Amino acid sequence: MGEKMTKLKRATYSAAIKLETAQLVVDQSYTQEEAAKAMGVGKSTVSKWVTQLKQERNGQPPTASPMTPEQIEIRELKKQIQRIELEKDILKKATALLMSDSLNNSR
């Protein structure tokens, strides 16, 4: 009962590592097993990355974090658009509030 259960920490990999590993299989004819061994990751992980890369190249939106530079840029641009639209809405509301205040004060 006094034993502590330790949780295994899940490995995280950069988009560059994911892309490089998947490209070994898709572009350089490595087997998934060979790519997994070469990059020091699990075969099931490689399989997931290969599937994701193929989907991204076919124009399907990624279900996981994007790997290709284009998909990463698209994600960042979408975030930027959301931020700008939020700022625009805030400015519209502030302008309307200031205009109504100035109209009320001029009467």
N, C-alpha and C positions, 0 to 999 in steps of 0.2 A: 504494500500500500504506500510505502514511503518513496516509491520510484516516481521520478518525474517523467512525464511523456514529453519527448522533444518532437517538435514539428519540423519536418524537413523543409528547408527553404527552397522554393521553386526558382529555378534558374531563369534569368531574364536575358534576352539577347537583343542587341541593337538591330535596327532595320537593315543596316549594312551587312551584318552577319547573316541574317535571314535571307536577304537577297542573294548574297554570294553563294550560300549553300544551295538555295533553290536553283540558281543558274548553273551550278555544276551538273545537276540532273537534267534540266530542261535544255540548256544550250551546249553542254560539253559531254553529253552521253554517259555520265556517271550513273551507276545504279544508286538507288536511294541508300542502300547499305554502304556503298563506297563513300558517298558524300557524308553520311553520318559519321563514319569512322574518320574521314579526313578532317572534319570540322569538330569532332568531339561532342556530338549531340546524339540524341536518340533517334532511331529510325522512324518512329511514329511522328516525331517532331518534324523531321525532314519531309515526310509525306504531307503533313499539314501545310508546310511552307511551299512545297511544290504546287499543291492544289491552289493555294492562294495566289501564287505568281501567275499560274495559267489563267485563273479567273480575271485577275487584274489586266493581263495582256489581252483578254477577250472583251474588255470593256465593262465587266461586271464589277459593281462596287464591292470592295472588300468587306468581309464580315469581321475580320480582326483588324488590328492596326495595319495600315498600308505599308507596303515594302518598297515599291518603286518610287523613285524621286518625284515622278509626276503625281502619283497618288498622295504622297506626303504634301506636295505643294498645293494640291487641290484642297486637302483637309485644312491646311493653314489659311488658304484664301477664303474658304467658307467661314472659318472662325472670324477672320478679319471683317468679312461682310456683315456677319451678325453683330459684331461690336459696333461697326459704323452705323448700322440701322438703328441700334439701340440709342446711340448718341444722337442721331437725327431725331428720333422720337422725343427724347428728353428736351432737345432744343426747341422743337415745335411746341411742346407743352409749356416750356418756360416762356417762350415768346407770346403765346396766347395768354398766359397768366399776366405777364407784364403789360400787354396791350389792354386787357380788361381792367387792370389797376389804374392805368393812365386815363382810360375813359371815365372810370368812376371818380377819379380825383379832379378831372376837368369840369365836372358838372356842378 
